[in-house]
Amino acid sequence: AASLSSANARLNQPALAVREFVVRRQGGLTAPEAPLERWLQRNPNEGVVLHALAEHRLSQGRMKDALELYRRLLDRQPRDAVALNNAAWASATRGDADALA
């Protein structure tokens, strides 16, 4: 994970941030999502990273956080079928009245 973090800092590629997240998660490291959050602080509109973090939040059961991320993604890519589906599911899971709107 350290070498990926170093490469990500040098090359500034969203795929490396996602890959570092995957390695950290598979390795059972604390806060595996840290590289995604760092990336989004610098590049808040990056769709690949938004997707990865939103899906991670879903897997953690953090529906409100996941929904916020999916809404950010949908503001930029309103026809993203995965984001639409997952946002609707997170919203319905939370019991939101507008889940299907």
N, C-alpha and C positions, 0 to 999 in steps of 0.2 A: 504494500500500500504506500509506503514511503517513496518508492521510486516513481509510482504513478502520480503521487502528489507533486513531486519535483518536476516531472514531465509536464503535468498540467499547468504548473506555474510558468514554465518556460514557453510552452507551445500555445497555451490559451485556447484549447479546443473543447467544446462541450462534450464530445464523445469520451474524452479522457476523464472528465468529471464524473460522468455516468459510470465508466469502467471502474474508477476508484471507489465509488459508492458500492458497486456490486462486489468487489473484492473485500471491502471492509465489512459488508453485510455477511458474506459467506464465511469470513474469518471470525465472525462473532464479536467484532470490535464495538466498543461503545460509540454511540452517535455515528453510525455509518453514513448518515445523510449529510454530514458536515461538508463534504466537498460540493454537494448539490446546493446547499444553502450559501456557501461562499460564492459559487458561480452566479447564483441569482442575485446576490448583492451587487455584483459588477455588471451583470447582463440580465436584467429582470424580464426580458421578453423572449428568452430562449426556450422554444417549444419542447425540445427533447428533454431538457433538464426539468422543466415544469412538469412534464408527463411523469418522469421518473420519481420526482419528489411527491407528486400527488398520489401515485400508485403506492408508494411507500406509506404515506399517511393512511390510505385506505387499509393497508395490511396491518397497520397499528390500531385500527379502529378509531382513528382521529378524523371522523367524518366532516366536522366543521372545517378543519384545516384543509382536508382534501378538497372539499367543495370550493373553498376560496381559491385554491390553486387551479382547479378546473375552470372556474369562472374567469380567472385571469387568462388562461389559455384560450377559452372560447371568445373572449373579447378580441383576440388576435386572429383566431382561426375558427370562425363560427360553425363551420361544417365538419369539424373534426369528430368523426363518428365515435371513436373510443372515448374522447373527452365528454361528448354529449351523453353517451350511455353511462359512463362512470359518475358523472355529475348527477344524473337522474337517480341512479342507484343510491349514491351518498345522501342525496336530498330525501329520498323516500325512506331510507334507513333512519334518518333523523326525525322523520314524521313531518317534514315540511309540507305545508298545504300546496305549494306550487311545484311539487316534485315532478309533475308531468307537463308543466307549462313550458 
